[in-house]
Amino acid sequence: MEILFFYLVALVAVISGLFVVTCKSPINSAIALVMTFVCLATFYVMLHAPFMAAIQIMVYAGAIMVLILFVIMLLNLGSEIRSKTSHTLVGGGVAAALVLFQVVYLLNRSEPTGATGGISNEMVQSIGHTEMIGRALFTDFLLPFEITSILLLVAMVGAVVLAKKNV
């Protein structure tokens, strides 16, 4: 039964991912992206990582999508629907088919390395997912975490500057 649920969620994720790319309205694309994020959070729940699922919903489906919708509405992109030309669709389709072929080929021809990490299942059970993620985030990955927050701030300021009519 679990495998059927996985395939159903995977199908919804792929379809909503296609809608992200093919929708003409940026708002509809953003809503489809939220659905893709919800499907990814469902995958995390199926992998017994509820904290990651909650972070996926709160950070990506919540905060990041609010920023994206804010930028879309601030730049008024809804009024400028660009016409898609056939050569760009064909080129994108060919590129996607090549990438899909490469991924399938590499997955079928490769074998696992057998490498294991330093974190065991017992360690996760004793310490907990949340504490281990917090320790790693604020010790080993503090600089990338701070750089990401600065990039988001720069993106928001850039959107405001681009949307401003009179400088």
C-alpha positions in Angstrom: 0.0 0.0 0.0 2.9 2.3 0.8 4.3 1.9 -2.7 1.0 2.9 -4.3 0.9 6.0 -2.1 4.5 6.8 -3.2 3.6 6.5 -6.8 0.5 8.7 -6.4 2.5 11.4 -4.7 5.3 11.1 -7.2 2.8 11.5 -10.1 1.3 14.6 -8.4 4.8 16.0 -7.9 5.7 15.5 -11.6 2.5 16.9 -12.9 2.7 20.0 -10.6 6.4 20.4 -11.7 5.2 20.4 -15.3 2.6 23.0 -14.4 5.3 25.2 -12.9 7.1 25.2 -16.2 4.2 25.4 -18.6 1.7 27.8 -16.9 1.5 31.1 -18.6 0.6 33.0 -15.5 3.4 33.4 -12.9 0.8 33.2 -10.1 -0.4 29.8 -11.3 3.2 28.7 -11.6 3.9 29.7 -8.0 0.8 27.8 -6.8 1.9 24.7 -8.7 5.4 25.1 -7.1 3.7 25.1 -3.6 2.0 21.8 -4.6 5.4 20.4 -5.6 6.8 21.5 -2.2 3.9 19.8 -0.4 4.7 16.6 -2.3 8.3 16.8 -1.3 7.3 17.2 2.3 5.2 14.1 1.9 8.3 12.2 0.8 10.1 13.4 3.9 7.3 12.1 6.1 7.5 8.7 4.2 11.3 8.7 5.0 10.5 9.2 8.7 11.9 12.7 8.8 9.1 14.8 10.1 11.3 17.7 11.1 12.5 18.1 7.5 8.9 17.9 6.3 7.8 20.7 8.6 10.8 22.8 7.6 9.9 22.1 3.9 6.4 23.4 4.5 7.3 26.4 6.7 10.4 27.6 4.9 9.8 26.8 1.2 6.0 26.6 0.9 5.6 29.4 3.4 8.3 32.0 3.5 10.0 31.5 0.1 6.8 31.4 -1.8 5.6 34.6 0.0 8.8 36.3 -1.2 8.3 34.9 -4.8 4.6 36.1 -4.9 5.7 39.4 -3.4 8.2 39.9 -6.2 5.7 38.8 -8.9 3.1 41.2 -7.6 5.6 44.0 -7.1 7.1 43.7 -10.6 3.6 43.3 -12.0 4.6 40.3 -14.1 1.0 39.1 -14.4 0.3 41.8 -17.0 3.2 40.8 -19.2 2.6 37.3 -20.5 5.4 36.5 -22.9 4.5 34.5 -25.9 6.3 31.2 -26.1 8.0 30.3 -29.4 8.1 26.8 -30.7 11.8 26.6 -31.0 12.3 27.3 -27.3 9.9 24.6 -26.4 11.5 22.1 -28.7 15.0 23.0 -27.4 13.9 22.7 -23.8 12.2 19.4 -24.6 15.3 18.0 -26.3 17.5 19.2 -23.4 15.1 17.6 -20.8 15.1 14.3 -22.8 18.9 14.3 -22.9 19.2 14.9 -19.1 16.6 12.2 -18.4 18.4 9.7 -20.6 21.7 10.5 -18.9 20.2 10.1 -15.4 18.5 6.8 -16.3 21.7 5.5 -17.9 23.9 6.5 -14.9 21.4 5.0 -12.4 21.3 1.7 -14.3 25.1 1.4 -15.0 26.4 2.6 -11.6 26.7 0.7 -8.4 26.6 1.9 -4.8 30.0 2.8 -3.3 29.2 1.2 0.1 30.4 4.4 1.8 28.8 5.1 5.2 28.6 8.2 7.2 29.5 8.9 10.8 25.9 9.0 11.9 24.2 5.8 12.8 20.5 5.0 13.4 21.1 4.6 17.1 22.7 8.0 17.3 19.7 9.6 15.6 17.4 7.8 18.0 19.3 8.9 21.1 20.0 12.5 20.1 17.1 13.3 17.8 16.8 14.7 14.3 16.2 18.3 15.3 19.2 18.6 17.6 21.5 17.0 15.0 20.3 19.3 12.2 20.7 22.3 14.5 24.2 21.4 15.6 25.3 20.8 12.0 23.6 24.0 10.7 25.0 26.3 13.4 28.5 24.8 13.6 29.6 23.2 10.3 27.3 25.1 7.9 27.0 28.5 9.6 28.7 30.5 6.8 26.5 29.1 4.0 23.5 29.7 6.2 24.4 33.3 6.7 25.3 33.8 3.0 21.9 32.5 2.0 20.1 34.9 4.3 22.1 37.8 2.8 21.3 36.7 -0.7 17.6 36.6 0.1 17.9 40.1 1.5 19.7 41.3 -1.6 17.0 39.7 -3.8 14.2 41.6 -1.9 16.1 44.9 -2.2 16.7 44.3 -5.9 13.0 43.6 -6.5 12.0 46.8 -4.8 14.6 48.8 -6.8 13.5 47.2 -10.1 9.8 47.9 -9.3 10.4 51.5 -8.4 9.3 53.6 -11.3 11.0 56.9 -10.5 14.4 56.8 -9.0 
